[in-house]
Every structure is written in C-alpha cells, then in structure tokens.
Amino acid sequence: MCIIQNSDKSTAAILNIYNYLQHHPIATTTKIKQACSLSLPTIMRSLTSLEKMGIIKEITGKERHKIFVYKEYLDILNQGTSFPHSN
C-alpha cells in the first residue's frame, strides 16, 4: 500500500479500488463502478496506475469488457492447492 500512497496519481480513487480488489480479487470495471461509485474514466486511470505498479493485471486482452485480477492475492490463496503431477 505504500507504493500507492507514494504515487503521483489520485490516491483516494486508487486506494478505494485497491480496497475493493482485496475483497474481490477478480473484477470488471462495471462491478468496480457499482461498488466504488466512481466514474469510468477515474476507474480506468486508477486501474492503469495499479497495473503499472504491478499490483493488478488485465487478463482478457480485450479493448472492452476487461477483467482485472489482483494476481499476488490470488497466488497466496492458491498456495498448496495444486495437484501433484502423475507419471
């Protein structure tokens, strides 16, 4: 969170979205807009900032209907859940 607080961007919006992603590690811009009551341009700027910081990743590669994941958080949740490879 220190990276966010030290960013030159709109810290309040970024923190708002970051907090949302902590509870919903896979999210769309629509869900974020509904939950955080922010404009779409503000959401997109904040998500771009979070992506540049390496906190989130957009996984669809699409221009519209993007899905963002808080990858590090999901990695922690998935630790120890992989199946062993059988030979």
MIDOSE-1310 file (N, C-alpha, C; in nm, 2 decimals, decimal comma, always signed):
residues 87
mcii	+0,08/-0,12/+0,00/+0,00/+0,00/+0,00/+0,09/+0,12/+0,00; +0,21/+0,11/+0,05/+0,30/+0,23/+0,05/+0,33/+0,28/-0,09; +0,33/+0,19/-0,19/+0,35/+0,23/-0,33/+0,24/+0,32/-0,37; +0,12/+0,28/-0,34/+0,00/+0,36/-0,38/+0,00/+0,50/-0,31
qnsd	+0,03/+0,50/-0,19/+0,03/+0,63/-0,12/+0,14/+0,72/-0,17; +0,25/+0,67/-0,22/+0,36/+0,75/-0,27/+0,34/+0,78/-0,42; +0,24/+0,73/-0,48/+0,22/+0,76/-0,63/+0,17/+0,90/-0,65; +0,20/+0,95/-0,77/+0,16/+1,09/-0,80/+0,01/+1,09/-0,85
ksta	-0,06/+0,98/-0,85/-0,19/+0,98/-0,91/-0,30/+1,01/-0,80; -0,42/+1,00/-0,83/-0,53/+1,02/-0,74/-0,54/+0,91/-0,64; -0,47/+0,93/-0,53/-0,45/+0,83/-0,43/-0,59/+0,78/-0,37; -0,68/+0,87/-0,35/-0,81/+0,83/-0,29/-0,88/+0,73/-0,38
ailn	-0,89/+0,75/-0,51/-0,96/+0,66/-0,60/-0,88/+0,53/-0,61; -0,75/+0,54/-0,62/-0,67/+0,42/-0,63/-0,69/+0,33/-0,51; -0,68/+0,39/-0,39/-0,70/+0,32/-0,26/-0,84/+0,26/-0,25; -0,94/+0,33/-0,30/-1,07/+0,28/-0,30/-1,09/+0,15/-0,38
iyny	-1,03/+0,16/-0,50/-1,03/+0,04/-0,59/-0,95/-0,07/-0,53; -0,83/-0,04/-0,48/-0,74/-0,14/-0,42/-0,81/-0,21/-0,31; -0,88/-0,14/-0,22/-0,96/-0,20/-0,11/-1,07/-0,29/-0,16; -1,13/-0,25/-0,27/-1,24/-0,33/-0,33/-1,17/-0,46/-0,38
lqhh	-1,06/-0,45/-0,45/-0,99/-0,57/-0,51/-0,94/-0,67/-0,40; -0,92/-0,62/-0,28/-0,88/-0,71/-0,17/-0,99/-0,80/-0,13; -1,11/-0,76/-0,15/-1,23/-0,85/-0,12/-1,28/-0,92/-0,24; -1,25/-0,86/-0,36/-1,30/-0,92/-0,49/-1,18/-0,92/-0,58
piat	-1,09/-1,02/-0,57/-0,96/-1,02/-0,65/-0,98/-1,04/-0,80; -1,10/-1,07/-0,84/-1,13/-1,08/-0,99/-1,25/-0,98/-1,01; -1,23/-0,88/-1,09/-1,33/-0,78/-1,10/-1,34/-0,72/-1,24; -1,45/-0,67/-1,28/-1,47/-0,60/-1,40/-1,49/-0,45/-1,37
ttki	-1,47/-0,37/-1,47/-1,49/-0,22/-1,45/-1,64/-0,19/-1,40; -1,73/-0,27/-1,45/-1,87/-0,25/-1,42/-1,89/-0,27/-1,27; -1,84/-0,38/-1,22/-1,85/-0,42/-1,07/-1,78/-0,31/-0,99; -1,66/-0,27/-1,03/-1,59/-0,17/-0,96/-1,67/-0,04/-0,95
kqac	-1,73/+0,00/-1,07/-1,81/+0,12/-1,08/-1,93/+0,12/-0,98; -2,00/+0,01/-0,98/-2,11/-0,01/-0,89/-2,07/+0,00/-0,74; -1,96/-0,07/-0,71/-1,92/-0,08/-0,57/-1,85/+0,05/-0,52; -1,78/+0,12/-0,60/-1,69/+0,23/-0,56/-1,75/+0,37/-0,59
slsl	-1,86/+0,37/-0,67/-1,92/+0,50/-0,70/-1,83/+0,60/-0,76; -1,75/+0,55/-0,86/-1,65/+0,63/-0,93/-1,69/+0,64/-1,08; -1,64/+0,74/-1,15/-1,67/+0,75/-1,29/-1,58/+0,65/-1,36; -1,62/+0,61/-1,48/-1,54/+0,51/-1,56/-1,41/+0,56/-1,59
ptim	-1,39/+0,69/-1,64/-1,26/+0,74/-1,66/-1,16/+0,74/-1,54; -1,22/+0,77/-1,42/-1,14/+0,76/-1,30/-1,10/+0,62/-1,27; -1,19/+0,52/-1,29/-1,16/+0,38/-1,27/-1,05/+0,34/-1,36; -1,06/+0,37/-1,49/-0,96/+0,33/-1,59/-0,83/+0,39/-1,56
rslt	-0,82/+0,51/-1,52/-0,69/+0,57/-1,48/-0,63/+0,50/-1,36; -0,72/+0,47/-1,26/-0,67/+0,41/-1,14/-0,62/+0,27/-1,17; -0,70/+0,19/-1,25/-0,66/+0,06/-1,28/-0,53/+0,06/-1,36; -0,51/+0,15/-1,45/-0,39/+0,16/-1,53/-0,27/+0,19/-1,43
slek	-0,29/+0,27/-1,33/-0,19/+0,30/-1,23/-0,16/+0,18/-1,15; -0,26/+0,10/-1,11/-0,24/-0,02/-1,03/-0,17/-0,12/-1,12; -0,20/-0,13/-1,24/-0,13/-0,22/-1,34/+0,02/-0,18/-1,35; +0,04/-0,06/-1,37/+0,18/-0,01/-1,38/+0,26/-0,04/-1,26
mgii	+0,20/-0,04/-1,14/+0,27/-0,06/-1,02/+0,29/-0,21/-1,00; +0,23/-0,30/-1,08/+0,24/-0,44/-1,07/+0,15/-0,50/-0,97; +0,05/-0,43/-0,93/-0,05/-0,49/-0,83/-0,16/-0,57/-0,89; -0,20/-0,52/-1,01/-0,31/-0,60/-1,08/-0,27/-0,63/-1,22
keit	-0,35/-0,71/-1,29/-0,32/-0,75/-1,43/-0,46/-0,76/-1,50; -0,46/-0,71/-1,62/-0,58/-0,73/-1,70/-0,56/-0,86/-1,78; -0,66/-0,95/-1,77/-0,64/-1,08/-1,82/-0,71/-1,12/-1,95; -0,79/-1,03/-2,01/-0,86/-1,07/-2,13/-0,79/-1,02/-2,25
gker	-0,72/-0,91/-2,25/-0,65/-0,86/-2,36/-0,75/-0,79/-2,46; -0,87/-0,77/-2,41/-0,97/-0,70/-2,49/-0,97/-0,55/-2,47; -1,03/-0,48/-2,57/-1,04/-0,34/-2,55/-1,16/-0,30/-2,46; -1,26/-0,38/-2,47/-1,38/-0,36/-2,38/-1,41/-0,48/-2,30
hkif	-1,49/-0,47/-2,19/-1,53/-0,58/-2,11/-1,40/-0,65/-2,04; -1,32/-0,56/-1,99/-1,19/-0,61/-1,93/-1,22/-0,67/-1,80; -1,13/-0,77/-1,76/-1,13/-0,83/-1,63/-1,00/-0,81/-1,57; -1,00/-0,76/-1,45/-0,87/-0,73/-1,38/-0,86/-0,83/-1,26
vyke	-0,74/-0,87/-1,24/-0,71/-0,96/-1,12/-0,60/-0,91/-1,03; -0,62/-0,93/-0,91/-0,52/-0,89/-0,81/-0,44/-1,02/-0,79; -0,34/-1,04/-0,89/-0,27/-1,16/-0,90/-0,20/-1,21/-0,78; -0,13/-1,12/-0,71/-0,05/-1,17/-0,60/-0,14/-1,22/-0,49
yldi	-0,25/-1,16/-0,47/-0,35/-1,21/-0,37/-0,40/-1,35/-0,41; -0,44/-1,36/-0,54/-0,48/-1,50/-0,58/-0,37/-1,60/-0,57; -0,25/-1,56/-0,59/-0,14/-1,66/-0,58/-0,13/-1,71/-0,43; -0,15/-1,61/-0,34/-0,14/-1,65/-0,20/-0,26/-1,75/-0,16
lnqg	-0,38/-1,72/-0,21/-0,49/-1,80/-0,19/-0,47/-1,94/-0,25; -0,40/-1,95/-0,36/-0,38/-2,08/-0,43/-0,26/-2,16/-0,38; -0,18/-2,11/-0,29/-0,07/-2,18/-0,24/-0,11/-2,31/-0,18; -0,04/-2,42/-0,22/-0,07/-2,55/-0,17/-0,19/-2,62/-0,23
tsfp	-0,25/-2,56/-0,33/-0,38/-2,62/-0,39/-0,35/-2,69/-0,52; -0,23/-2,69/-0,57/-0,20/-2,75/-0,70/-0,20/-2,90/-0,68; -0,24/-2,97/-0,78/-0,24/-3,12/-0,78/-0,10/-3,17/-0,82; -0,06/-3,28/-0,75/+0,07/-3,33/-0,79/+0,06/-3,40/-0,93
hsn	+0,17/-3,39/-1,00/+0,18/-3,45/-1,14/+0,20/-3,60/-1,13; +0,12/-3,67/-1,21/+0,14/-3,82/-1,20/+0,23/-3,86/-1,32; +0,31/-3,96/-1,30/+0,39/-4,01/-1,41/+0,34/-4,13/-1,48
